[in-house]
Each structure stands twice: as structure tokens, then as C-alpha cells.
Amino acid sequence: MTLIEQFSALDSLLMNTRSYWQCTAFDFDVLPWPELHAPLSALSDQAVAELDSDQQQLYQFFSSYIPAVEQLSRLVSLPAIPNSRKEYPFWISNGIKGRKFTQLQDFVGALPASSQPVLEWCAGKGHLGRMLAFNGAQSVHSVELQSHLCEQGQKSAQQQGLAMQFSQADVLKDNIQDFFNPHTHAVALHACGALHQTFMHQASAAKVPQISFSPCCYHLFTDNNYQVMSEYAQQSRLNLTHRDLKLALQETVTAPSRVGKVRKTEVEWRLGFDALRKSLTGESVYVSVPSVNKAIFSDSFAAFCNWAADKKALKLPKDIDYNKFLLIGQARKKITERVELVRHVFRRAIEVWLVLDRALYLQQQGYNVSVSTFCEKQLTPRNILILASLTPST
């Protein structure tokens, strides 16, 4: 399939299945799909967790109940760039944690061979730029918002004798046009939302010959209603919001067991408090309470409810049966997990749709574009790489 054909097929599938994924799990006290009630209710909590951690198993399980799911594995499939992980001296990896360094190795190994000057976007301390400079890039210009990271990166580059310079800039507010020129290879690893969209706009406008980036966190720094980039996406009937874009990010590398236990308690308590709030106010819609330090979830459910009630300006009676509402929260968590499981069937599909929107935008600007994966999901689920090279003018 061409990128256009893949986008069109995926767009149609997502439009036709949006009742399964374009919803909020916390809104439901019962499973909203009668045809899925029996198979979802039969799943143990352990089976739910195992399915959720394996996208292919998710497709296989739900293909019997949602016919369109049979096509998903094919439509989200992307070619993998063969691994060419290069070894680096210890001083290059100094200060980079293990998994992150392996991600960088795979990302750099997937880039086209080039000695062109490099523009490193949203660079942090310039770890990626240092690897590219070590590999022979003529020079590296690293752009980063936080001045202390620029200072640390510049110091490391000087100590290691690498041809790098840092610029501190707010790329969403400052004049950044001069960073881009038609002699540069523009790279970005996991720049979020509008940060990588701005990168794309500026790089393509400047006719940068090579653009290489892996997008991340598609909702950040953007309007709640997704603003499409390509002409093909403008023809879509899908209307995506931040909630939908966040769904694309919900495939994660397994969290430590302690984190999972805290998260389980948090969801149960939030849903339990919601049931308590509804019983007192007569309201029927879920209302969130603010984020809070996780230490609160090692206290008591009653203490959490009193904190949450204070945040929602709700006066609690003294004779509350907290255990009753905790049990309701625990039961609702089972519903929530199973609604999320259904939504997660479509998480990679939404991400690939968003990536193809970006790829097709760059095609419209005159680039040859490929979309592939640069590393295994175990290293990072955000493993998609967009490579764009400017088509020579005839």
C-alpha cells in the first residue's frame, strides 16, 4: 500500500468503529456494548492485564466480536529498519540511562548516512547530537528551551571535542526561521505535539534536504480539537480531541509492580469517591478531581475522600459508610478496565493515522517520505520514524 492508501483505509476503519474507542471509560457504570458483555465479563483481571500488554493478542481476541479488527494488524503494520546498532565509547553514553541510550543507538542507526550539518530539535542536553557529531556530522546545532540543559550540553561537547553549539529558544514563541537552511539535516527524537509540528513546518518551508524525526505526545501544546496537517486528513470525517490523541499513547512498557499497585488503588479510590459524590449531589456524570501526590494513596480511603471533597467544595456528612463506596469503586474499576481494553484495540491505529497525516503533509511539500519503526516496542512504544528527503527539482 502507498501511504495514501494506508491512510484512507485506516481512516475509514476508525470512522466506522468510533463507538468502540471515542468514549471515556470513567463515564460508564456498566459495559456499553451488549455484544461484548459476555466475553468481557468472562475475562479475569489477570487476563485483562495480559491482553492489554500484547497488541497482537488484543487483535486476535476482539476480531471474533468486532469484524473490522481483522484488518487492523495489516493496516497499522510498518516496515522495521534493520538494526545497525553501533557501539560508542563510554564517554558518549555517560549520563544516559540504559534503555534511553539503546533507543538513541537504534535511532541514529536508522538515519540516512550523511555528513551534512545537523539541526537537533528540542535537544535537551544534546545526547543525540553528540552521537551524530561523533559519527562525523560536519557540525551540530542543538536547540533547547531550558538554558541549564544548553549549558550542560555545551560543556560536555567541549570536553569531548565535538563540533556542537547550543541555542536556547522557545520554539513555539521565538523567531526560529534562521535555524533552518537548505544545507541541513534536521532531526528530532520524541519532540512532543506542536513542537514537532512546528519543526515540520519550518523545515519544509526552508527546503531542508533531510528531515528525520520520531513524534511523541501528539496532544501537547495543541488545541483540544486536533488540527489536521495534510490535504487528505482535511477530507476525513473524524474529529479527534486530546482524549483521542492520548489514547494513541496508552501502549506502555511494563511499569514496576509498585507503580501498578498505586495506580490500581488510585483508580478504585477516584471511582469510589465519584460514587459518593453522585450519591450526595444527584449528578450522574463522572467529574474528575485534580492530580495529587501519590503518597495520599498509602493513607486511607476516607482521608482521600475528605481531600477530594475539599477540592470539589463538597461538604461530607459524618455518618458515611466509606467501605460501601470503596466496594463500588472496586467494582467500577473492573468495568473501567474492560472499557479501556476495548479502546486499546485502536490505540496503535490512531497513532499510525496521526503519523500518516504528518507523512502526507511532507509529501505535499515535495518530499520523498517513508514511515517505519526504528526499534522494538520494548525499548519504547513511540518507535515510529518519519524520514523525508527533498525531491530534486527537475
C-alpha positions in Angstrom: 0.0 0.0 0.0 1.0 3.6 -0.6 0.9 6.0 2.3 -2.3 7.5 0.9 -3.9 4.1 0.5 -2.9 3.1 4.0 -4.3 6.4 5.4 -7.5 6.1 3.5 -8.2 2.5 4.7 -7.3 3.3 8.3 -9.4 6.5 8.3 -12.5 4.6 7.1 -12.0 1.8 9.7 -11.6 4.3 12.6 -14.6 6.3 11.4 -16.8 3.1 11.3 -15.6 1.8 14.7 -15.5 5.1 16.7 -18.3 3.9 19.1 -15.7 1.5 20.5 -12.9 4.0 21.1 -14.2 7.5 21.1 -15.5 7.4 24.6 -14.3 7.9 28.2 -14.1 4.8 30.3 -14.8 6.5 33.7 -18.3 7.6 32.3 -19.7 4.0 32.5 -21.2 2.1 35.3 -21.9 -0.9 33.0 -20.3 -2.1 29.8 -21.7 0.0 27.0 -21.6 -2.7 24.2 -24.1 -5.5 24.7 -22.3 -7.7 22.1 -19.1 -7.6 24.2 -20.7 -8.1 27.6 -20.3 -11.9 27.8 -16.7 -12.1 26.6 -15.5 -9.1 28.6 -17.2 -10.3 31.8 -15.6 -13.8 31.4 -12.1 -12.3 31.5 -10.3 -12.4 34.8 -8.4 -9.3 35.9 -5.1 -11.1 35.1 -6.4 -12.0 31.6 -7.3 -8.3 31.0 -3.8 -7.2 32.0 -2.2 -9.8 29.8 -4.3 -8.9 26.8 -3.6 -5.2 27.4 0.2 -5.8 27.2 0.1 -7.6 23.8 -1.4 -5.7 20.9 -1.5 -8.8 18.6 -3.4 -10.8 21.2 -5.8 -7.9 21.5 -6.5 -8.0 17.8 -7.0 -11.8 17.9 -9.3 -11.7 20.8 -11.6 -9.0 19.6 -11.6 -10.0 15.9 -14.4 -12.5 16.7 -16.6 -9.8 18.1 -15.7 -6.6 16.1 -15.3 -7.7 12.4 -13.2 -4.6 11.4 -10.5 -5.6 13.9 -9.3 -8.4 11.5 -7.9 -5.6 9.2 -6.1 -3.7 12.0 -2.9 -5.7 12.2 -2.3 -5.2 8.5 -3.3 -1.5 8.4 -1.0 -0.5 11.3 1.9 -2.6 10.1 5.0 -0.6 9.3 8.4 -1.9 8.0 11.1 -2.2 10.5 14.5 -0.7 9.7 17.1 -3.4 10.2 19.1 -3.0 13.4 22.5 -1.5 12.9 23.3 -0.6 16.5 26.8 0.9 16.7 29.0 0.7 19.8 30.2 4.0 21.3 32.9 4.9 23.7 31.8 5.1 27.4 32.1 8.9 27.5 29.4 9.2 24.8 26.9 7.3 26.9 27.9 9.0 30.2 24.8 10.3 31.9 22.3 8.5 29.6 20.3 5.7 31.3 20.4 2.2 29.7 17.2 2.0 27.8 17.4 5.6 26.6 20.9 5.0 25.3 19.8 2.0 23.3 16.9 4.0 21.9 19.4 6.6 20.7 21.7 3.9 19.2 18.8 2.5 17.2 17.5 5.9 16.2 20.9 7.0 14.9 21.5 3.7 13.2 18.2 4.1 11.3 19.1 7.6 9.9 20.5 8.0 6.4 24.3 8.3 6.2 25.2 11.9 6.0 28.0 14.3 6.9 25.7 17.4 6.5 25.4 19.9 9.3 22.7 18.7 11.8 20.0 20.7 13.4 18.9 18.9 16.6 15.5 20.0 17.7 14.3 20.0 21.4 17.7 18.7 22.2 17.8 18.5 26.0 21.5 18.0 26.8 22.2 17.1 23.2 22.7 13.4 23.7 21.5 12.7 20.1 23.6 15.5 18.7 26.7 14.2 20.4 26.3 10.8 18.8 25.8 12.4 15.4 28.8 14.6 15.9 30.9 11.6 16.9 29.7 9.8 13.8 31.0 12.5 11.5 28.4 15.2 11.2 30.1 18.3 10.0 28.6 20.3 12.9 25.6 20.0 15.2 23.3 22.9 16.2 21.2 21.9 19.2 18.1 23.9 20.0 16.6 23.6 23.5 14.2 25.6 25.8 16.0 25.1 29.1 19.1 27.2 29.5 20.7 24.9 32.1 20.4 22.0 29.7 22.1 24.0 27.0 24.9 24.9 29.4 25.4 21.3 30.4 25.3 20.1 26.8 27.7 22.7 25.6 30.2 21.8 28.4 30.0 18.1 27.6 30.6 18.8 23.9 33.6 21.0 24.6 35.1 18.4 26.9 34.6 15.7 24.3 35.9 17.8 21.4 32.7 17.7 19.4 31.6 20.3 16.9 28.4 21.4 18.6 26.7 24.7 19.5 23.6 25.2 21.6 20.9 27.8 21.2 18.3 28.5 24.0 14.9 29.1 22.4 11.2 28.7 23.0 10.5 27.2 19.6 6.7 27.9 19.9 7.2 31.7 20.5 10.6 32.8 19.3 11.7 33.6 15.8 13.3 30.3 14.7 13.4 30.6 10.9 17.1 31.2 10.9 17.8 27.8 12.5 16.7 26.1 9.2 18.6 26.3 5.9 18.8 24.2 2.7 22.1 22.6 3.8 21.0 21.0 7.0 19.8 17.5 8.2 17.0 18.3 10.7 16.5 15.7 13.4 14.2 15.3 16.4 13.7 12.4 18.7 10.4 12.4 20.6 9.6 16.1 20.3 6.0 16.5 21.6 2.9 17.7 19.8 3.2 21.2 18.5 7.0 21.0 19.0 7.4 18.5 16.2 4.7 20.1 14.1 6.5 23.4 14.2 9.7 21.6 13.3 8.0 20.1 10.2 6.5 23.4 9.1 9.8 25.3 9.4 12.0 22.6 8.0 9.8 22.1 4.9 9.4 25.8 4.4 13.2 26.2 4.4 13.5 23.3 2.0 15.8 21.4 4.4 17.0 18.4 2.3 16.7 15.8 5.0 14.1 15.6 7.8 14.2 12.7 10.3 12.1 12.6 13.4 10.1 10.4 15.7 6.9 12.1 17.0 5.6 11.8 20.5 2.7 13.1 22.8 0.6 14.3 19.9 -1.8 16.3 22.2 0.8 18.5 23.9 0.9 22.3 23.2 -2.1 22.0 20.8 -5.7 22.9 20.6 -8.2 20.4 22.2 -9.6 19.8 18.7 -6.9 18.2 16.5 -5.9 20.4 13.6 -5.0 18.1 10.7 -1.9 18.7 8.6 -2.4 17.1 5.2 -5.0 17.6 2.5 -6.1 14.0 2.8 -6.8 14.4 6.5 -8.8 17.5 5.8 -11.2 15.3 3.9 -11.6 13.0 6.9 -14.9 13.0 8.9 -13.0 12.1 12.0 -13.0 14.8 14.7 -10.2 14.0 17.2 -9.8 15.6 20.6 -7.0 15.5 23.2 -8.7 12.5 24.8 -8.4 10.6 21.5 -4.8 11.7 20.9 -3.9 10.5 24.4 -5.3 7.1 23.6 -2.6 6.7 21.0 0.0 6.9 23.8 -1.5 4.3 26.1 0.6 1.4 25.0 3.4 1.5 27.5 6.4 -0.5 28.5 5.5 -2.5 31.7 5.6 -0.3 34.8 7.2 -1.5 38.0 4.8 -3.6 40.2 4.8 -0.9 42.9 3.7 1.7 40.4 0.9 -0.7 39.1 -0.4 -1.2 42.7 -0.5 2.5 43.4 -2.3 3.1 40.1 -4.9 0.3 41.0 -5.6 2.0 44.3 -5.8 5.4 42.8 -8.4 4.3 40.2 -10.5 2.5 42.8 -10.5 5.5 45.2 -11.3 8.0 42.5 -14.2 5.9 41.3 -15.3 5.3 44.9 -15.3 9.0 45.6 -17.2 9.7 42.4 -19.9 7.3 43.6 -20.0 9.1 46.9 -20.2 12.5 45.2 -23.0 11.3 43.0 -25.0 10.0 45.9 -24.8 13.4 47.6 -25.4 15.6 44.6 -27.8 13.5 42.5 -25.5 14.1 39.5 -24.9 11.2 37.1 -21.8 12.3 35.1 -18.2 11.5 36.2 -16.3 14.5 37.5 -12.5 14.3 37.9 -10.6 15.6 40.8 -7.1 17.1 40.5 -3.9 15.2 40.3 -2.2 14.7 43.7 1.0 13.4 45.2 0.8 9.6 45.1 1.6 9.4 48.8 -2.0 10.1 49.5 -2.9 6.6 48.3 -1.0 5.0 51.1 -3.3 6.7 53.6 -7.0 5.7 54.0 -9.9 5.9 51.5 -11.7 8.1 54.0 -8.8 10.6 54.1 -8.7 10.7 50.3 -12.5 11.3 50.1 -12.2 14.2 52.5 -9.3 15.7 50.5 -11.3 15.3 47.2 -14.4 16.7 48.7 -12.5 19.8 49.8 -11.2 20.2 46.2 -14.8 20.0 44.9 -16.2 22.3 47.6 -18.4 19.4 48.8 -19.4 19.0 52.5 -19.4 15.4 53.6 -21.8 14.1 56.3 -20.3 12.5 59.3 -22.1 9.1 59.0 -20.7 8.0 55.6 -20.2 4.3 55.1 -16.8 4.6 53.4 -16.4 0.9 52.9 -19.6 0.8 50.8 -18.3 3.4 48.4 -14.9 1.7 48.2 -16.5 -1.5 47.2 -18.5 0.4 44.5 -15.2 1.9 43.3 -13.6 -1.5 43.1 -16.5 -2.9 41.1 -16.5 0.1 38.8 -12.7 -0.3 38.2 -13.4 -3.7 36.7 -15.8 -2.0 34.2 -13.3 0.8 33.5 -10.5 -1.7 32.8 -12.7 -3.6 30.3 -13.9 -0.5 28.6 -10.2 0.7 28.3 -9.3 -2.8 26.9 -11.7 -2.3 24.0 -10.4 1.3 23.4 -6.8 0.0 23.4 -7.6 -2.2 20.4 -7.5 1.0 18.4 -4.6 2.9 20.1 -1.9 2.0 17.6 -4.3 2.7 14.7 -4.9 6.2 15.9 -1.1 6.8 16.3 -0.5 5.5 12.8 -3.3 7.7 11.4 -1.6 10.7 13.1 1.8 9.7 11.7 0.5 9.2 8.2 -1.2 12.7 8.4 2.3 14.1 9.0 4.0 12.0 6.3 1.4 13.0 3.7 1.9 16.7 4.7 5.6 16.4 4.0 4.8 14.6 0.7 2.7 17.6 -0.3 5.7 19.8 0.4 7.8 17.9 -2.2 9.5 15.3 -0.1 10.0 11.6 -0.6 8.7 10.1 2.7 9.0 6.8 4.4 7.4 5.7 7.6 9.0 2.8 9.6 9.9 1.6 13.0 13.5 2.2 14.3 13.4 0.0 17.5 11.5 -2.7 19.3 8.4 -1.7 21.3 10.1 -3.0 24.5 12.6 0.0 24.2 9.8 2.5 23.5 6.3 2.2 22.1 7.0 5.6 20.4 9.2 3.8 17.9 7.9 5.3 14.6 10.4 7.1 12.4 9.5 9.5 9.6 12.3 10.0 7.0 11.8 12.7 4.4 14.2 13.7 1.7 13.6 16.6 -0.7 12.8 15.5 -4.2 15.4 17.1 -6.5 13.8 19.7 -8.8 13.9 18.9 -12.5 
